[in-house]
């Protein structure tokens, strides 16, 4: 009797886990440690681009035309906004406001 109940419980548990894993692809992918072929291709391309950008030191396959366009645009922005270094975050200074006391 106890063996029969244990078998029923394990069967029920197995079917519930199987159903949950089939419905939740995200969990099953993490549990199985296997990637979908499209996900694997996507990650491979990202890793490939990362290694290429580290060796190139910037944009991959940009070429001299790209660099020329970037320098022209930076020159336009410097002329339009009065110069400055666009590779550095600006320093904002907010002085304390001078509050006048009301009539005494």
N, C-alpha and C positions, 0 to 999 in steps of 0.2 A: 504494500500500500504506500509506504513512504517512498519507495523507489519510483513508483508510478507518478506520484506528485512531483518528485524532483525532476523527472523526465519532462513532465508538462511545463514546469516552471522554466527549465532550461530552454525548451522549445519556444516558449512565449518570449523569453528574454532575447533569444537569438533572432527571432522574427522582428522584434521591436528594434533591435540594433541594426539589423539589415535594412529595414525600412528607413530608419533615420539616416543612415549613411548614404542610401540611394537618393534621398531627397535633398540632403545637404551636401552639395558638391564641394563647397569650401572646406568643410571639416574633413571630408573624406580625402581631399587632396593633401591636407596637412598630415593626416594620420598615415596615409600610404606613402608619403614622401616621393610621390611620382607626379610629374608635371604633365599637364595637357600638352600636346605637341605645339600648339599655337603659343601657349605660355612659355614653353621652353625656347621657341624661336625668338619670341619677344625679348626674353631675358638675355639670350645669346647676343642679340643685336645691341642691346643696351651695354653689355659688358664690352663688346667689340668697339663701340663708339667711345666708351670710357678710356680704353687703352689707346685708341687713336688720338683722342683729344689730349691725353697726357704727353704723348710723344710729339704732337704738333705744337703743343703749348697754347692752344686756343681752339678756334673753330676748325673743324675738320673739313677739308676740301674747299676752303674759302677762296683761296687763290688771290692774286694781286688785284683783281677787279673788286673783290669784296673789301679788301683793305682800303682801296682807293675810295670806295663809297662811304666807308665808315669815317675816314678822315675828313671827307667833304661834309658829311652831316655834323660831325663834331665842330668843324669850323663854322658852319651855319649857326649852330646853337650858341657857340661862344660869341659870335657877332650879335646874335639876337638878344641874348641875355647878359651881355656885358662881361664875358670872359669867365675865368675861374677854372678850377680843376673839376672835371666831370667824373673822374674816377674816385673821388673822395666824397664822403657824406658831408653835407654842409654843417657848420657849427652854428647853432642857434643861441642867441643870447637874449634873455628876457630880463631887462632891468626891473628892479622893484618899483612899483608905482608910488609916486609921492601923493599921499593922502593929506588933504588939508582938513584940519579940525573945523567943525562947524562954528558958527558965531557963539561967542561965550557970553 
